[in-house]
Amino acid sequence: MKLATLRNGRPDGQLVVLSADASRYVSAGRIAPTLQAALDDWEAHEPALSALATQLDAGAIAGQPFDAALALAPLPRAYQWIDGAGYLSHLERVRSLKGSKDEELQSTRPLLYQGGSDSLSAPTDQIRITDPDLALDFEAEVAVIIAAVPMGASREQAAAAIRLVTVCNDVSLRRLVVDDLQNGFGFFHAKPSTSFAPVVATPASLGAAWRDNRLHLPLRIEVNGTLYGQPNAGTDMHFDFADLIVEAARTRNLATGTIIGGGTVSNRHDESLPIKRDGIGFACIAEARTVEKLKYGRARTPFLKPGDTVRIGAVAAEKSIFGDIVQQVVLA
């Protein structure tokens, strides 16, 4: 089952059920007005939402054409947004960046940070920056939305709590990372609003692409129409989503509707940009630049600047499973 949230003039938008190919939608208002409302009583609402999706796919309901440009983030505001570091190869590549510390590379327990969740960006929202010299970066990630998880949860409880899957762009201002880490309590100014793909899907609807608490699909990233990377999210993920949820719940309960990010998707390889059509590439600029420094003695790939457009989507059989995040950078 696939769901989305459409703009309706209210902060939390309107929940809709999508066809399997995400081409059509029908309102879910008679079942639950918003995605958070659906999640709050998932055991009661999920069967009704699934039945609606089945009717839509069977043609029993005509539905309306789905336009991702009319979508908000699936949860436009959430009780909690926690991002983890599931891919050690990402940490290995960026730990040489100014402000990073070698000891932050951990292979026994995942790193986490708590981001702002009061305003999560729509898939087509602009990335607005106040200064073009902030070293603006994208980070293509997989994210899950979970049910309530108790403090000290087991891996089994954590895995069972995963309700929905999608992808996101964890926008980063690299120039501000050093000050946040060295002079504050952690990431704050360096992490503006995170953007999300227009569609969320239940793990069961993803079939073989969802197994071992991982999404086994490539994330395709383009900058200004040029292929930047297509790393597979199921490859080289050291900490799966159950691991990340367990760590997040180590000292606290997690509320229904908490969003957990898997960290920048990263596969081990020795490529540099530009990549070939079948290359792996990168899911963030920082990784590409550190590889270039090692190979060529200097970084050659620039950070994003006003006017640039980044596109991110999880792909299967040349189709974007959750719809694409397409954002243009503008100077506010």
C-alpha positions in Angstrom: 0.0 0.0 0.0 1.2 3.5 -0.9 0.1 6.7 0.8 0.7 10.4 0.3 -0.3 13.7 1.9 -1.7 16.4 -0.4 -1.9 20.2 0.2 -5.3 21.3 1.5 -4.4 24.6 3.2 -3.9 22.9 6.6 -0.5 22.2 8.2 -0.9 18.4 8.2 -2.5 18.2 4.8 -4.9 15.5 3.5 -4.2 11.8 3.6 -4.7 10.0 0.3 -4.4 6.4 -0.8 -2.4 5.7 -4.1 -2.6 3.1 -6.7 0.2 0.6 -6.8 1.9 2.5 -9.6 1.3 5.8 -7.8 -0.5 7.3 -10.8 -3.9 7.8 -9.2 -5.2 8.6 -5.8 -8.4 8.6 -3.7 -9.0 10.6 -0.5 -8.7 8.6 2.7 -10.7 11.2 4.7 -13.5 8.9 5.7 -10.9 6.6 7.3 -8.3 9.1 8.6 -7.8 12.7 7.8 -4.1 12.7 8.1 -1.2 10.3 8.1 -0.5 10.8 11.8 -4.2 10.0 12.5 -3.9 6.8 10.5 -0.7 5.8 12.4 -2.2 6.6 15.8 -4.8 3.7 15.3 -2.9 1.7 12.6 -4.4 -1.6 13.6 -7.9 -0.3 12.8 -7.1 2.0 9.9 -4.6 -0.1 8.0 -7.1 -2.7 6.8 -9.5 -0.1 5.7 -6.8 1.8 3.8 -5.6 -1.4 2.2 -9.1 -2.2 1.1 -9.4 1.3 -0.5 -6.1 0.7 -2.3 -7.3 -2.7 -3.6 -10.5 -1.0 -4.9 -8.5 1.7 -6.7 -6.2 -0.9 -8.3 -9.1 -3.0 -9.4 -10.8 0.0 -11.1 -13.8 -0.1 -8.7 -12.9 3.5 -7.8 -11.8 5.8 -10.6 -9.6 8.0 -8.5 -7.8 11.1 -9.7 -4.4 11.7 -11.4 -1.7 12.0 -8.7 0.6 15.0 -9.1 3.7 14.9 -6.8 3.9 18.7 -7.1 0.7 18.9 -5.0 2.2 16.7 -2.3 3.6 17.8 1.1 6.0 15.7 3.0 4.1 12.5 4.1 4.3 13.9 7.6 4.6 17.7 7.2 5.4 17.9 10.9 6.3 15.0 13.0 6.7 14.2 16.7 10.4 13.3 16.1 12.9 13.1 13.3 16.1 11.0 14.2 18.8 10.4 11.7 21.3 7.6 12.1 24.6 6.6 10.5 23.9 3.1 9.1 26.7 3.2 6.5 30.2 3.1 7.8 31.7 3.8 4.4 30.1 7.2 4.6 31.7 7.9 7.9 35.0 6.6 6.7 34.9 9.1 3.8 33.8 12.2 5.6 35.6 11.8 8.9 38.6 13.7 7.4 36.4 16.8 7.0 37.1 19.7 9.2 35.2 19.3 12.5 34.9 15.5 12.3 36.7 13.3 14.8 38.2 9.8 14.2 36.6 8.5 17.4 33.1 9.4 16.0 33.5 6.4 13.6 31.8 3.7 15.5 31.2 0.1 14.3 29.6 -1.3 17.5 26.8 1.3 18.1 25.3 3.7 15.6 25.6 7.5 15.8 22.4 9.4 16.0 21.3 13.0 15.9 17.9 14.6 16.5 16.8 17.0 13.7 14.1 19.6 13.6 10.7 18.0 12.8 8.3 20.9 13.2 8.6 21.7 9.5 9.6 19.0 7.1 9.9 20.0 3.4 7.7 18.8 0.5 9.5 17.0 -2.3 9.3 20.0 -4.6 10.0 22.7 -2.0 13.0 25.0 -2.8 16.1 24.7 -0.7 16.4 28.2 0.6 19.8 29.5 1.9 20.8 32.9 3.3 24.4 32.7 2.1 25.7 31.1 -1.1 29.0 30.2 0.8 27.6 27.7 3.3 28.8 24.6 1.4 25.3 23.4 0.7 25.1 19.6 0.4 22.4 17.0 -0.2 22.3 13.6 1.6 20.1 10.9 -0.1 18.7 8.5 2.5 16.1 5.9 3.2 13.7 6.6 6.1 11.1 4.7 8.0 8.1 5.9 10.0 7.4 3.8 13.1 4.8 2.9 15.7 5.4 3.5 19.4 8.5 1.8 20.6 9.2 1.3 24.4 12.5 2.3 26.0 14.9 -0.6 25.9 13.1 -2.3 23.0 14.5 -5.5 21.5 15.4 -5.9 17.8 12.2 -7.9 17.3 10.1 -5.1 18.7 12.0 -2.5 16.7 11.5 -4.3 13.4 7.8 -5.0 14.1 7.3 -1.2 14.7 8.3 -0.2 11.1 5.1 1.0 9.4 6.2 2.9 6.3 9.2 3.4 4.2 10.3 6.3 2.0 13.4 8.4 1.0 14.6 11.8 2.1 17.1 14.5 1.5 18.9 15.4 4.7 20.1 18.8 3.6 23.4 19.9 5.2 25.3 23.2 5.4 28.9 21.8 5.7 30.4 25.2 6.5 28.4 25.3 9.7 29.2 21.8 10.9 32.4 22.7 12.7 30.8 25.4 14.8 27.8 23.2 15.7 30.1 20.3 16.8 32.8 22.3 18.5 30.8 25.2 20.1 27.4 23.8 20.5 25.5 20.6 21.6 25.7 19.0 18.1 24.1 19.6 14.7 21.7 22.5 14.7 22.3 25.4 12.2 24.1 23.0 9.9 20.9 20.9 9.4 18.0 22.9 8.0 14.7 21.3 7.0 14.8 17.8 5.7 12.8 17.0 2.6 10.9 13.8 1.9 9.7 12.0 -1.2 5.9 12.3 -1.9 5.1 8.7 -1.3 5.4 6.3 1.6 4.9 2.5 1.2 4.3 -0.3 3.6 7.2 -2.8 3.8 4.9 -5.6 2.6 4.1 -3.7 -0.6 7.8 -3.4 -1.5 8.1 -7.2 -1.8 11.7 -8.5 -2.1 13.0 -5.0 -2.1 12.4 -4.9 1.7 14.2 -7.6 3.6 16.6 -7.8 6.6 15.2 -4.4 7.8 16.8 -2.8 4.7 15.6 -1.3 1.4 17.4 -3.2 -1.4 17.0 -0.6 -4.1 19.4 2.0 -5.6 18.9 5.6 -4.9 19.4 7.6 -8.1 20.8 11.1 -7.6 21.1 13.7 -10.3 22.4 17.3 -10.1 21.3 19.6 -12.9 20.3 16.5 -14.9 23.7 14.8 -14.6 23.9 11.4 -12.9 25.7 11.8 -9.6 25.2 8.5 -7.9 23.1 5.3 -7.7 24.3 3.5 -4.6 22.2 0.5 -3.4 20.6 1.2 -0.1 20.7 -2.5 0.8 24.4 -2.8 0.2 27.1 -2.0 2.9 24.4 -0.9 5.4 26.3 -1.9 8.6 23.4 -1.0 11.0 19.9 -1.9 9.7 16.8 0.0 10.7 16.1 -2.4 13.7 19.6 -1.5 15.0 18.9 2.2 14.6 15.5 2.0 16.3 16.9 0.0 19.2 19.7 2.6 19.7 17.2 5.5 19.5 15.0 3.8 22.2 18.0 3.0 24.5 17.0 5.7 27.0 13.6 6.9 25.9 10.2 5.8 24.5 9.6 6.7 20.9 6.2 8.1 19.9 4.0 6.8 17.1 5.0 8.8 14.0 8.7 9.0 14.8 10.8 9.1 11.6 14.1 7.3 11.6 16.7 8.0 8.9 19.3 5.4 7.8 22.0 7.9 7.1 23.6 8.8 3.8 23.5 5.8 1.5 27.1 4.8 0.7 28.7 1.8 -1.1 32.3 0.9 -1.0 34.1 1.7 -4.3 37.0 3.6 -5.7 35.2 5.7 -8.3 35.3 9.5 -8.6 33.1 11.8 -10.5 32.0 11.8 -13.3 30.7 8.3 -13.1 29.7 5.9 -15.9 26.1 4.9 -16.6 26.6 1.8 -14.6 28.7 3.4 -11.9 27.9 3.7 -8.2 28.8 7.3 -7.4 27.8 9.2 -4.3 24.7 10.2 -2.3 26.3 13.4 -1.0 28.9 15.9 -2.3 31.2 15.6 0.8 32.0 12.0 -0.1 32.8 12.9 -3.7 35.1 15.7 -2.6 37.0 13.6 -0.1 37.6 10.9 -2.7 38.9 13.6 -5.1 41.3 14.9 -2.4 42.8 11.5 -2.0 43.0 10.9 -5.8 44.0 14.3 -7.1 45.2 16.3 -4.1 42.2 18.6 -4.2 38.4 18.6 -4.4 37.0 19.3 -7.8 33.3 19.0 -7.3 31.6 22.1 -6.1 28.9 22.3 -3.4 25.4 23.2 -4.5 24.8 26.9 -5.4 21.7 29.0 -6.2 20.1 27.8 -9.4 21.2 24.2 -9.0 18.6 21.4 -9.0 19.0 18.1 -7.2 16.8 15.0 -7.9 16.6 12.0 -5.6 14.6 8.8 -6.0 14.6 5.1 -5.2 14.5 3.2 -8.5 13.2 -0.3 -9.5 12.8 -1.3 -13.2 13.5 2.3 -14.2 10.5 3.5 -12.1 10.7 5.8 -9.1 9.1 3.8 -6.3 8.4 6.7 -3.9 8.3 9.5 -6.4 11.2 11.9 -6.8 12.5 14.6 -4.6 13.2 17.5 -7.0 14.5 20.7 -5.3 16.0 23.9 -6.7 18.5 25.9 -4.6 17.5 29.6 -4.1 19.1 32.5 -2.2 16.6 33.7 0.4 
